[in-house]
């Protein structure tokens, strides 16, 4: 079976989802980040997996469900941290972030029997999922992160592999993104937190 990796930051005000500020305060942005992370981890917990790993910057909190190994992120840029997450795996692995709370167990239940990689593009030009049958950190190191071309650059690193593409998803980066993602997953904690903030006069 597949190892499922979630790379995330501890949802602390001023450290996460800074592009949500404004219109949200740093505390509100952190609350939305926590809800997004909780939704994501809940989905991963309900997805069949060989192992579930949270690759975390910061400390775990009450939002962490049972059944996860917690590994501290290494130093360096995001490409190095993603590469290190794969380096800790000894078999097929699928990595996602904490920014797509609309993800489902069906999307994360992957089968490497007829491919060597999975790639999930994000609507902002990045990617929300990357799967490798044979985890190879060199396929991530040096990829420029957080640019409109990140997805294309990472996809190019998979040249020579049989790749299956996952549907594109929207990351929560801005307030506009947050509204659309909440509509895509209306029953989750993220949507409820966004509605709570709106009801509070946001």
C-alpha positions as CSV (number, residue, x, y, z in Angstrom):
1,X,0.0,0.0,0.0
2,X,0.9,3.7,-0.3
3,X,2.4,5.9,2.3
4,X,0.4,9.2,2.6
5,X,2.4,12.3,3.4
6,X,1.0,15.6,4.5
7,X,3.3,18.6,4.6
8,X,2.1,21.3,6.9
9,X,2.8,24.2,9.2
10,X,1.5,24.5,12.7
11,X,-1.4,26.9,12.4
12,X,0.0,29.9,14.4
13,X,-1.1,33.5,13.8
14,X,1.3,35.4,11.6
15,X,3.0,32.2,10.4
16,X,0.3,30.6,8.2
17,X,-2.0,31.8,5.4
18,X,-0.6,35.3,5.5
19,X,-2.2,36.1,2.1
20,X,-5.5,35.9,3.8
21,X,-4.5,39.0,5.8
22,X,-6.3,41.2,4.9
23,X,-9.3,40.8,4.9
24,X,-8.8,38.4,7.8
25,X,-6.8,39.1,10.9
26,X,-3.8,36.9,11.6
27,X,-5.8,35.0,14.3
28,X,-8.7,34.4,11.8
29,X,-6.3,33.3,9.1
30,X,-4.7,30.8,11.6
31,X,-8.2,29.5,12.5
32,X,-8.9,28.9,8.8
33,X,-5.6,27.2,8.4
34,X,-6.3,24.9,11.4
35,X,-9.7,24.0,10.0
36,X,-8.1,23.3,6.6
37,X,-5.4,21.1,8.2
38,X,-8.0,19.3,10.3
39,X,-10.2,18.5,7.3
40,X,-7.1,17.3,5.3
41,X,-5.9,15.0,8.1
42,X,-9.4,13.6,8.6
43,X,-9.5,12.7,4.9
44,X,-6.1,11.1,5.1
45,X,-7.1,9.1,8.2
46,X,-10.0,7.7,6.3
47,X,-8.0,6.7,3.3
48,X,-6.4,3.2,3.1
49,X,-2.7,3.6,3.5
50,X,0.4,1.6,4.6
51,X,1.5,4.6,6.7
52,X,0.3,8.1,7.4
53,X,2.9,10.8,8.0
54,X,2.6,14.4,9.0
55,X,5.7,16.3,8.0
56,X,5.4,19.3,10.3
57,X,6.9,22.7,10.8
58,X,6.1,23.5,14.5
59,X,4.4,21.4,17.1
60,X,1.3,19.1,16.8
61,X,-1.9,20.2,18.4
62,X,-5.4,18.9,19.2
63,X,-6.2,19.0,15.5
64,X,-4.0,15.9,14.9
65,X,-6.0,12.6,14.8
66,X,-4.6,9.3,15.9
67,X,-2.7,7.1,13.5
68,X,-0.1,9.6,12.2
69,X,3.6,9.5,12.5
70,X,4.9,13.1,13.0
71,X,8.2,14.0,11.4
72,X,9.8,17.4,11.7
73,X,10.5,19.3,8.5
74,X,14.1,19.7,7.6
75,X,15.8,23.0,7.1
76,X,16.0,24.6,3.6
77,X,13.6,25.6,0.9
78,X,10.3,24.0,0.2
79,X,11.9,21.8,-2.5
80,X,14.4,20.4,0.0
81,X,11.6,19.8,2.6
82,X,9.5,18.0,0.0
83,X,12.5,16.0,-1.1
84,X,13.3,15.0,2.5
85,X,9.7,13.9,3.0
86,X,10.0,11.4,0.1
87,X,13.5,10.4,1.2
88,X,11.9,9.0,4.4
89,X,9.8,6.5,2.5
90,X,10.8,3.1,1.4
91,X,7.9,2.4,-1.0
92,X,5.2,4.1,-3.0
93,X,4.2,7.5,-1.5
94,X,1.7,10.2,-2.2
95,X,2.3,13.7,-0.8
96,X,-0.2,16.5,-0.4
97,X,-0.3,19.8,1.5
98,X,-2.7,21.4,4.0
99,X,-4.3,23.8,1.5
100,X,-6.9,21.6,-0.2
101,X,-9.5,20.7,2.5
102,X,-11.9,19.7,-0.4
103,X,-9.8,16.6,-1.1
104,X,-11.5,13.2,-0.7
105,X,-10.4,9.6,0.1
106,X,-11.3,8.7,-3.4
107,X,-8.8,11.1,-4.8
108,X,-6.1,9.9,-2.5
109,X,-6.7,6.2,-3.1
110,X,-4.0,5.7,-5.8
111,X,-2.8,2.5,-7.5
112,X,0.7,2.4,-8.8
113,X,0.3,-1.0,-10.6
114,X,0.1,0.7,-14.0
115,X,2.1,3.9,-13.5
116,X,5.2,5.3,-11.7
117,X,3.9,8.7,-10.6
118,X,0.8,10.7,-9.9
119,X,0.6,14.5,-10.4
120,X,-2.2,16.7,-9.1
121,X,-2.1,20.2,-10.6
122,X,-3.3,23.2,-8.7
123,X,-5.3,26.0,-10.3
124,X,-2.7,28.6,-9.3
125,X,0.0,26.9,-11.4
126,X,1.4,24.8,-8.6
127,X,0.5,21.3,-7.6
128,X,-1.5,19.9,-4.8
129,X,-0.4,16.2,-5.0
130,X,2.7,14.3,-6.1
131,X,3.0,10.5,-6.0
132,X,6.1,8.4,-6.7
133,X,6.2,4.6,-6.9
134,X,10.0,4.8,-6.2
135,X,10.6,7.9,-4.0
136,X,13.4,9.8,-5.6
137,X,14.3,13.1,-3.8
138,X,16.2,14.3,-6.9
139,X,12.9,14.7,-8.7
140,X,12.1,17.6,-6.4
141,X,15.3,19.2,-5.4
142,X,15.9,22.5,-7.4
143,X,12.3,22.9,-8.5
144,X,11.4,26.6,-8.1
145,X,8.5,26.7,-5.6
146,X,5.6,29.2,-5.1
147,X,5.7,30.5,-8.7
148,X,3.0,30.3,-11.4
149,X,5.4,27.8,-13.2
150,X,6.0,25.5,-10.2
151,X,3.6,22.9,-11.4
152,X,5.0,22.8,-14.9
153,X,8.5,22.6,-13.6
154,X,7.7,19.7,-11.3
155,X,5.7,17.9,-14.0
156,X,8.8,18.2,-16.2
157,X,10.8,16.4,-13.5
158,X,8.6,13.4,-14.1
159,X,9.7,13.0,-17.7
160,X,10.4,9.4,-18.5
161,X,7.9,8.1,-15.9
162,X,4.4,6.8,-16.6
163,X,2.3,9.5,-15.0
164,X,-1.3,9.5,-14.1
165,X,-2.8,13.0,-13.6
166,X,-5.2,13.7,-10.8
167,X,-8.0,16.4,-11.2
168,X,-6.9,20.0,-10.7
169,X,-7.8,21.5,-7.3
170,X,-7.8,25.0,-5.9
171,X,-5.4,25.9,-3.0
172,X,-6.6,28.2,-0.3
173,X,-4.3,31.2,-0.7
174,X,-6.7,34.2,-0.8
175,X,-10.1,35.1,0.5
176,X,-11.5,34.4,-3.0
177,X,-10.0,30.9,-3.0
178,X,-11.4,30.3,0.5
179,X,-14.9,31.1,-0.6
180,X,-14.7,28.8,-3.6
181,X,-13.1,25.9,-1.6
182,X,-15.8,26.2,1.1
183,X,-18.5,25.8,-1.6
184,X,-16.7,22.7,-2.9
185,X,-16.7,21.1,0.6
186,X,-19.7,22.6,2.4
187,X,-19.7,19.9,5.1
188,X,-16.2,20.4,6.4
189,X,-14.6,22.3,9.3
190,X,-13.1,24.8,6.8
191,X,-16.5,25.8,5.4
192,X,-18.0,26.0,9.0
193,X,-15.1,28.2,10.2
194,X,-15.5,30.5,7.2
195,X,-19.2,30.8,7.8
196,X,-18.6,31.5,11.5
197,X,-16.3,34.4,10.6
198,X,-18.8,35.7,8.2
199,X,-21.5,35.5,10.8
200,X,-19.3,37.4,13.2
201,X,-19.3,40.4,10.9
202,X,-16.4,39.4,8.7
